[in-house]
Amino acid sequence: MITLEEAKQIAAEWLSDISGCTEYTTAYAFYNPRSEDSVGGWDASVAVLKESGRRCSFTAFISDYGGGEMIREITFEKGEGKCTEPFWAT
């Protein structure tokens, strides 16, 4: 199992600007800053599998690895992870 920080370093090799992460039971899914105009794309997000540290697109995470249960949303400010409440907890 890899840690959040290890996964973030792996994701940083693909994404130039990581603003947040969704933690799933089987992976961390990192993404670029989002806005109302965001449309996604190949460089908009990357998943890092917890078990192996393998990096893949978010689409591949869902279609090839079956996704996983969402645990929490994490935002990054000034290079440090800040945990926020999951949207369904409010």
N, C-alpha and C positions, 0 to 999 in steps of 0.2 A: 504494500500500500504506500502510495506517495502522499506527501503533505500538501496543503494548499499552496505553500510557498514554492515547493518543488514544481507543482503543476503550473503555477504562474510563470516561473522561469521558462518552462517548456513552451507555454503559450506565447511568451514574449518573442520567441524565435519566429513566429508566424505573424503576430499582430504588432503593429508599431505603437499603438496607443490603447492600453487596456484600462477601461473605466469601471468594469464590474464583472461579476461572476455569479452564476447560478450553480449551487451545489446540488448534485443529484446523488442518489445512493451509489451509483457506479462511476461517476465522472464529475469533473468540474467543467463548466461551460463558460468560457471567457468571451467578452465582447468589447467592441469599440464604443466610444460615446454614442448614445442614442438620442435622437431628436424626433420631433413630429414628422420630419421629412425622411427618416431612415427607411431604406428599402431592403437592407440586407446585402447579400452578395458573398462571393467566395472569401473575402477578407474581413467580413463583418463579425465573425465569431469562430471560435475553435474549441473543441472539446478535448480534454485530456483524461484518459481512463485512469481511474484510481488504482486498479490492480496492476497495470503494466507500465503506466506512464506514456502509453502510445497516444500520439496526437492525431486528430482527425477533424474533419468538418463537422459542424453540428448536424447537418443532414445525415452524414454517415453514422454519427453516434445514434441517431434515432433509427435509421433504416437497417444498418448493419449490426448494431450492438443492442438494439431493443430499447434504448433510452434508459430510463430509471425513474424512481420517485423523486420529486423535487423536495429538497430539505430546507434550503434557505437562499436568500439573495444576499450578495456581498457587494458593497461598493468600495472603491479604492480612492482615498484622498491622500495626496502627498506621498504616494508610494506605499501606504500602509492599508491593510484590509480593515474595513469597518463593517461589522455585521449589522444588518437591518432585519426587522421582522418580516417574515414571509407575507406576501400580499393577502393570503387567505386568513391570516391571524387577526386582521383588523375588523 
